[in-house]
Amino acid sequence: NQVALPEVILNVTNKRELDTQNPPRVFHEILNLPDDHVVVLSQGAISLNRNLDTLVKGFVQLNAPKTHLVFLGPPDPTIKQELEAIAGEFLDKTVHFVPPVSQAELLTYTTSADIGLIPYAPCDLNTLYCMPNKMFEYIQACLPILANDLVEVGNIIKKIGGGGLVADLNTAEGVAKG
């Protein structure tokens, strides 16, 4: 007997009307950033196995004072401390941690960023084929996405053409280049 291929059901957020032509500048306001600074958002839990240490190392290596890595999500305290230590002198200058917000507020914050990140390393099959909710929140907020080379994430970015970039985010050099 042959088994039929399963149908892929994608995770999506509820549609909300957002002003993506004149997005809010929430991160600029709460972090006191000048208008010409770029916010690169890592949205979601600050936890193990998300490649977040590599993100911070890449931003430290990049050393771009007008480009800010912003973490928005509930932190594992130990992981957050490790990331803060990696950030070193860049902490609160170009690497920032913003406390989590409610689901009702999330898209307003997301829309106020300039780029959305999906940095997960393809460390297992679950992650290699993952389709995180943040992908659809970034799309709804009209953010370009910088993502690690994951199968379904890459497929969606390619299908929406111009919606972002798939890059090797498994090293600090790859993150800085991306």
Disulfide bonds with the S-S distance in Angstrom:
none
